[in-house]
Amino acid sequence: MNQPDTLPSSSYRPLLKTWLALVGLTLLSVMLSQRLHGAAWLQLLVAAIVWLKGELIARHFVETRIAHPFIRRVTHAFIAFTPVALVLTAFFGSEFARLASI
C-alpha cells in the first residue's frame, strides 16, 4: 500500500511559529485595547501590529520572499496601505470626512 506524500513535521515548524506569533499579536491587540483605551498613541501601536501581522502572513504563508520582485513590492505596498490609512484616519479623520462629504 502506498503512503501519501507528506512533509516531515520539521518543515511545519516555521509555519507553526508564525501562526503562534499571529495568535500572540491578536491577543496582545485585545489586551492593549482594553488597557490603553483612549490613549492618543494607541492608533500607532495598532497600525504597527496590523503591519507586522500582514508581513508575517505575506512572508510565511503567501511566500513573497520567493515571489517575483514586482509581486513582492505590490504585496508589501498593499500590506502597508491599511496601517497608513489607520494612522491618517486617526490623526486627520475630520479632514478625510470633510473630503468624503464633498
C-alpha positions as CSV (number, residue, x, y, z in Angstrom):
1,M,0.0,0.0,0.0
2,N,1.4,3.4,-0.9
3,Q,1.8,6.0,1.7
4,P,0.7,9.6,0.8
5,D,3.5,12.0,0.3
6,T,3.7,14.1,3.4
7,L,6.1,16.7,4.5
8,P,8.3,16.0,7.6
9,S,7.0,17.6,10.7
10,S,10.1,19.8,11.0
11,S,9.1,21.6,7.8
12,Y,5.9,22.8,9.6
13,R,7.9,24.4,12.4
14,P,8.3,27.9,10.8
15,L,4.6,27.9,10.0
16,L,3.6,26.9,13.5
17,K,5.9,29.6,14.9
18,T,4.3,32.2,12.6
19,W,0.8,31.1,13.5
20,L,1.6,31.3,17.2
21,A,3.1,34.8,16.6
22,L,-0.1,35.8,14.9
23,V,-2.2,34.5,17.7
24,G,0.0,36.2,20.2
25,L,-0.2,39.5,18.3
26,T,-4.0,39.2,18.2
27,L,-4.2,38.6,22.0
28,L,-1.8,41.5,22.5
29,S,-4.1,43.7,20.5
30,V,-7.1,42.7,22.6
31,M,-5.2,43.4,25.8
32,L,-3.9,46.7,24.7
33,S,-7.3,47.9,23.5
34,Q,-8.7,47.1,27.0
35,R,-5.9,48.7,29.0
36,L,-5.0,51.6,26.8
37,H,-8.4,52.6,25.6
38,G,-8.4,56.2,24.6
39,A,-4.6,56.7,24.6
40,A,-3.5,59.0,21.8
41,W,-0.7,56.8,20.6
42,L,-2.7,53.6,20.6
43,Q,-3.5,54.0,16.9
44,L,0.2,53.9,16.1
45,L,0.6,50.7,18.0
46,V,-2.4,49.1,16.4
47,A,-1.1,50.2,12.9
48,A,2.3,48.6,13.7
49,I,0.6,45.4,14.8
50,V,-1.5,45.3,11.7
51,W,1.6,45.9,9.5
52,L,3.6,43.2,11.4
53,K,0.8,40.6,11.0
54,G,0.5,41.4,7.3
55,E,4.2,41.0,6.8
56,L,4.2,37.7,8.7
57,I,1.4,36.3,6.6
58,A,3.0,37.5,3.3
59,R,6.4,36.1,4.2
60,H,5.4,32.8,5.6
61,F,2.0,31.9,4.0
62,V,2.0,33.8,0.7
63,E,5.7,33.3,0.4
64,T,6.6,36.7,-1.0
65,R,10.3,36.1,-0.3
66,I,10.4,33.7,-3.3
67,A,8.0,35.7,-5.5
68,H,9.0,37.9,-8.4
69,P,10.3,41.3,-7.2
70,F,7.3,43.1,-8.8
71,I,4.8,40.9,-7.0
72,R,6.7,41.2,-3.7
73,R,6.7,45.1,-4.0
74,V,3.0,45.2,-4.8
75,T,2.2,42.9,-1.9
76,H,4.3,45.0,0.5
77,A,2.6,48.2,-0.7
78,F,-0.8,46.6,-0.3
79,I,0.1,45.5,3.3
80,A,1.4,49.0,4.2
81,F,-1.8,50.6,2.9
82,T,-4.1,49.6,5.8
83,P,-1.7,50.8,8.7
84,V,-1.1,54.1,6.9
85,A,-4.8,54.5,6.4
86,L,-5.4,53.8,10.1
87,V,-2.9,56.4,11.2
88,L,-4.1,59.0,8.8
89,T,-7.7,58.5,9.8
90,A,-6.8,58.5,13.5
91,F,-4.9,61.8,13.3
92,F,-6.7,63.5,10.3
93,G,-10.1,62.0,10.4
94,S,-12.1,65.2,10.3
95,E,-10.2,66.3,7.2
96,F,-10.9,63.0,5.5
97,A,-14.6,63.1,6.5
98,R,-14.8,66.6,5.0
99,L,-13.2,65.5,1.7
100,A,-15.5,62.5,1.6
101,S,-18.6,64.6,2.1
102,I,-17.9,66.8,-0.9
